[in-house]
Amino acid sequence: MNLKIIPARAALDCEKNYDTKLWRKFARRITKNAFMAKALALRDAGVCAWCGGKIADTGEIHHTTYDHSCTFAGTIVVRQQTVQRHAKKREIPDCERCKADNQARFEACLGKLVLVHKHCNIEISAHTASGAGDADK
């Protein structure tokens, strides 16, 4: 377990410091961006930041901090099909265009994210809820 990737401040504590729409693009919607997931997998050589194991699938994007907001205006629409809603779509930040436009801005987001296994992300949430990582922050 890498307790260093547990955010020091809760998401909702950070939200009040930013424009809500821009903060949500980073804190909630960036996790649906396949380009960002691929960039994280490349940066971290496909290794889970929580357990150190190899990520065979795409993994999940995990925030190491929520104290940030997306400052790139561009968005894309992706399908997020569910059993109940076959045509569900979600507007997410256009990380690929952001990177092409301004590498430093892209790196600012990338530096606040890691890739983890789905089951590790659930375990991290359990640690966060119990406050297990607080002593190491």
Secondary structure, DSSP 8 states (H G I E B T S, - for coil): --GGGS-SS-HHHHHTTS-HHHHHIIIIIGGG-HHHHHHHHHHTTTB-TTT--B--S--EEEES----------EEEEE---SS-TT-EEEEE-HHHHHHH-HHHHHHHHTTEEEE-HHHHHHHHHHHHHTTTGGG-
